[in-house]
């Protein structure tokens, strides 16, 4: 047996002056009217009259309460009826899962809803909220804040998981790098089967081996002889103090040794001194070179060779060179 009671209280006119302060505040709270905590009754009455006089004002206190009572027949005891009476209240969509998880971040973290399609859930939540008769901005703000917290929690969890994976990979690489592996046994080559040779084949093999050894020894002996000959030639050239012909030709202009070059200039200087009555100088020798060499380049090389010969002869205590001033003529005398 089901009985539904709808209580309806309507006020045709508001006599706020006859109400108590408590009744006035209850009326204001039901109609979402904010009243200062220290306001007096006169101020509250004036405020409520201004609000009620507005044409768009709707009195929420006059709306009937949606309450259904279920009674089970057969019970006369009032206490049993009170226990069996069940009030049914219509729940909003945000009070039902999965949208209820958006109102509590800790509950959402425990249910791991953050690892599902969070964007789709939030989109559906606000779509349903927009289709409500009255938009609850408080619930919407809580849901938005919770979704942001869940998104941050999701990103942080993914980053931590990636860091753990990278650490495990680095540890695995380090272990592989520093681990020691036992090498596998190398396969041994299969030795060919021994073949029985005849007497003639054995002698031929021995003969060819002996000939090969003798040829190698002969090659080594000839190489050693060639090295010894080259070594002796170098020793002889050093003992003679004779440069190679190509290099000697560039230095002296002739295929002669340095001693022969110095001796030839020494003889020339002695002859020049005898002709000039015990006098000779650098310019006299330069005139001799000019008469002998026709090309300009040849004269330059001859002058250089002559000057070097004079330096060597003077250091060898064969000539005396003297010069009064720089860049002047050089006098030459024989010791």
Secondary structure, DSSP 4 states (H G I P E B T S, - for coil): -EE--------SS--GGGS-HHHHHHHHHHTT----TT--HHHHHHHHHHHHTSTT---GGGSPP--EEE--TT---HHHHHHH--EE-PPPGGGSTTGGGGG-HHHHHHHTGGGS-HHHHHHHHHHHHHTSSS--HHHHHHHHHHHHHHHHHHHHHHHHHHHHHHHHHHHHHHHHHH---PPPPPPPPPPPPP-PPPHHHHHHHHHHHHHHHHHHHHHHHHHHHHHHHHHHHHHHHHHHT---HHHHHHHHSSS--HHHHHHHHHHHHHHHHHHTTS--BHHHHHHHHHHH--SHHHHHHHHHHHHHHHHHHHHTTSEEEE-SSTTS--EEEE-
